[in-house]
Amino acid sequence: PLTDEQREQLSDKQQEQWEEKARSGLLKGDSTLSSALSQMRISLYQPVDNANVASAFKQLAAIGITTTSNYLEGGKLEIDEAKLKEAISKDPTSVENLFRGDGTTSSSKGVIQRLYDDVTLTIDKLNDKAGKAYSTNQQFSIGRSLNDVSKRIDSFTEKLKLIENRYYRQFTAMEKAIQNSNSQMNYLLQQFSGQ
């Protein structure tokens, strides 16, 4: 968010653009989340190839569950209740297994099982990247990066201290040289003025 000082420096249009960007969120465009969302869409649309699901009910669209035609709604699901009720009355076992069917491969699992697997995989990736509440920095990649940055800061600070000490020594040596030069000049001036 903008501070009051920053707001004063920006025009109204620039303030609106800044606020809009802030509302879009820090995770917008995150590759892990984008990948998870894509995989979940695939899991929803891929036909269920399971012996317990009749061929007429292998996809959600066959039982009246589709996405909206308006792409701005981001793939919001729409349910045709009449078609869903008809499918349930015709073959409840197939409809049930379409959602929760077990299988050894992704294509043979039900939609809910696939989504569960996708979410679990995403959570594991996020834990590897950002850690858990009780994780130490060595257990996740962002933590290791933080440790590395901290070590580099410490190393750079030490280098700066060494440089600072070197400059102090050089300055002290220069001051002594100037004092010696001044004292020699004063001695010479005394010698020349005494004659």
Secondary structure as UniProt FT lines:
FT   HELIX           4..9
FT   HELIX           12..24
FT   TURN            26..29
FT   HELIX           31..45
FT   TURN            51..52
FT   HELIX           55..57
FT   HELIX           60..63
FT   STRAND          65..67
FT   HELIX           71..73
FT   STRAND          77..79
FT   HELIX           81..90
FT   HELIX           92..100
FT   HELIX           106..108
FT   HELIX           111..130
FT   TURN            133..134
FT   HELIX           137..139
FT   HELIX           141..194
//
